[in-house]
Each structure stands twice: as C-alpha cells, then as structure tokens.
Amino acid sequence: MSNPAARLHAILLRSKQQELRPKNMLAAWRTVLQLPEQLDDLITMNRVSKVFTLPSIISGQIQRFSDLDEELYLGWRQDLSTAFRVINFNAQFNEFSQRLSDSLLISIRFCAHELDKRAPEKDVSSEELDSLRESAWSLYEEVVKADLPNEISRYLLDYLYLIIEAIDDYAVTGAVGMERALNAVLGTIITDSARAENVRKSQFGEKFWIVVTKVGVVLKLAKTATELAEGVRKLLISP
C-alpha cells in the first residue's frame, strides 16, 4: 500500500518505538526516516520538514471525495499539529513520540485504507531504489570529475541530484516525488531543447538518458528502458 497516509502512518508507527524515546531528536529522526547516522544536521532537518507536509497532502486527497466525512477522516490533524509543534531538535525524542496516541494512528490508517482503494500510487521496491540510486550517484560522481562545459555540467548535476533526492525521499514522498523529478527532466526537452540536445551529444549524454529511462521503467511508464529511450530520442530530434 502506497499513498501519503500510509507513509505518514508508517513514519509515526516507527516513531513510537520505545528505544527511540531517550534519544536526541535528530538522532531518533535519522532512525525513523532510515537516514545515515552521520547525515548532516541541516539535511536531516530538511528531511523531517517534508514529513510535516504529509497531513496537508492527505487532507487535499481525502477532500476530493465528497462521500468521505471530513470530520471523521481528518479529525486527527489537530492532535498531530500539536505534536509537531513541540519538536525541538535539541530535546529528547520522547517530547514528540509520547504525543502519538494509538487513536491518532488508527485514524490515519483509515485514511490510508480509503486512499489505497480510491487513489493508489505505484510501489517501488527497495532493491529497485538501491539500484537506481547507485546508477544515478555513480554518474553524478563521474560528471563532477569531468571537464565539461559549464552549461552541460550544470544540467547533468542538477537533474541527477533531483533524481537522487527523490529516491532518498521515497519513504516520505513516494513514487509521486520520483514522477515529479522525471517530469522535470523530460520537460526540459521542450522548455530547454537546445541544452537538452547538447547534453545528449555530450560524452555523458547516453549514460544520463539511460538513468532517466530507468526511472521511467521503475515507475512502469514503459515496459522496457529501450521503449522509453526511443520515445525520448524522438522528442530530442524532432523539429
């Protein structure tokens, strides 16, 4: 099951683990969001801030269905808002986790159940995510070390980082975040076609579009990488 309510429920459920309560807030959040222990504090805070956006996203999706009683399905928001407001990154995680009642989690689970039936999202396995991240990060490091014209280097690094960030944020933003990253790249074929074509002709062009097409295949936008790559190629060379 993949939707914003299911992801929020999973995050909050992990937040209730007893062993996390005495930990420092940032250290505990790294565990909850499955982040590296040594991840920079500011990056960690940025990842946590994305969790804060989930209630609003859930509300918007539930409100699309007029037969779902907003009071019944979204009554948990005030309690969670109160819990979020007490987060102090210098405090113990218990300050936050003790405010996550079982009833709050059950209410969010009801939202997840409804959204799974009415607006399901694509699931991407951890193995697919790991493989995709390895490909994108490997190419990113190659580009950093290469002597490329600035406009090509900037394009490749910006969009590879966008893909990597979407993969790293999957536990919070799901496949939707990866779709946005993919759409941002493909959109440049139309909005910045000259630079996209220059990138295609560069020494890293083929490798970059292979990574991009892998994202599309993982998201089931095409049956094979070859199929999606052919569509991209036609867009790039069309007048």
FENLIN-V185737 format. One record per helix or strand of 3 or more residues. SS is the DSSP state (helix for helix, strand for strand). FROM is the first residue (numbers start at 0). LEN is the number of residues. If there is no record, write none. Layout:
ss:SS from:FROM len:LEN
ss:SS from:FROM len:LEN
This chain:
ss:helix from:3 len:12
ss:helix from:17 len:3
ss:helix from:24 len:8
ss:helix from:40 len:11
ss:helix from:53 len:9
ss:helix from:69 len:5
ss:helix from:76 len:9
ss:helix from:93 len:4
ss:helix from:101 len:17
ss:helix from:125 len:20
ss:helix from:149 len:19
ss:helix from:169 len:22
ss:helix from:192 len:9
ss:helix from:204 len:14
ss:helix from:224 len:13
